[in-house]
Amino acid sequence: MSGAKDSETFGRRLREAVRARGPLVVGVDPHETLLRDWGLADDPAGLRSFSLRVLEACAEHACALKPQSAFFERHGAAGIDALEELLALARERGLLTVLDVKRGDIGSTMAGYADAYLRPGAPLEADAITLSPYLGFGSLAPALELAAEHGKGVFVLALTSNPDGPEVQHAVTAEGTAIARAVAESAGERNLAELSATGAEDEHGWGSTGLVVGATVGAAPAELGIDLAATRAPLLAPGFGAQGAGPRERDEVFGPAAERVLVSISRGVLAAGPATAALEARTRELAAAYAVPSAG
Ligand SMILES: O=c1ccn([C@@H]2O[C@H](COP(=O)(O)O)[C@@H](O)[C@H]2O)c(=O)[nH]1
């Protein structure tokens, strides 16, 4: 596998960030209602002000920011401008960025998406993006390869936090394997190859091909035979806060993989705004509530 040196892999950078600042990932989701509650206009200037305040308040207590592209895209080119600015400022502050765009397409088009988000110097450059594997895991190859080349990461949807996810994700392949399990195993194979190529095979190594597993999925990983710990994948876990999951779900859903869970919270943080001090206090509180269970 082509790839960055061990010290430069996304998995390693992410693990270091979690060690330094904890596993909280703050979602930047400027919903129309939140902008209004914060006394901001539902326009690109409002987005800018919202985003900068979240960045300011969260930089010390989160390992990463996760802007939700949809809420920027709905403002057209000027909204994308605001997203570019946020990504660049987060990078300047040393905060990792996971751009939630859930892309997935045929391989040749996937290369275009990969270039848009994972190529150093791209206007929308992020440290990692979310990907949808429903055109086949293999169709993601251009993004996985570009990510590996530049020390970037991806989070592939495996078990999403929404109630409709099981329709597709629990369905079984012709071989009788649940789709979510097949996705997790494909990610695991890549991670083991990366860790072996970079000499980081000990049990604490994190790969750069992450998975999205909602904190709301209950016993699904066990029921579908998914060994999350074995995948070595960082686990981006939405569903905490507004969708109902809390610290107990981290242990129950993720078990021995809990130390690799990124606790992703958007509205649960953002509802504390608009005051930067209140946002900062909420982030600090959540960072303490979800402090990493083991120093692995
Ligand atoms: O399975 C998934 C994948 C992504 N998301 C995204 O995470 C945030 C959740 O927001 P909250 O306000 O913390 O509920 C949002 O951007 C979703 O698109 C998800 O919820 N579930």
The ligand as a Gaussian input file, in Angstrom:
#p B3LYP/6-31G(d) Opt

LIG

0 1
 O      -24.873000       8.132000      11.232000
 C      -24.751000       9.356000      11.206000
 C      -23.825000       9.992000      10.410000
 C      -23.695000      11.344000      10.492000
 N      -24.479000      12.073000      11.316000
 C      -24.259000      13.535000      11.348000
 O      -23.783000      13.899000      12.649000
 C      -24.408000      15.095000      13.088000
 C      -25.261000      14.789000      14.308000
 O      -25.797000      15.970000      14.856000
 P      -26.418000      16.032000      16.349000
 O      -26.944000      17.434000      16.420000
 O      -25.310000      15.771000      17.328000
 O      -27.487000      15.006000      16.408000
 C      -25.207000      15.621000      11.893000
 O      -24.369000      16.474000      11.142000
 C      -25.500000      14.373000      11.097000
 O      -25.658000      14.608000       9.711000
 C      -25.407000      11.450000      12.103000
 O      -26.139000      12.073000      12.909000
 N      -25.515000      10.099000      12.031000

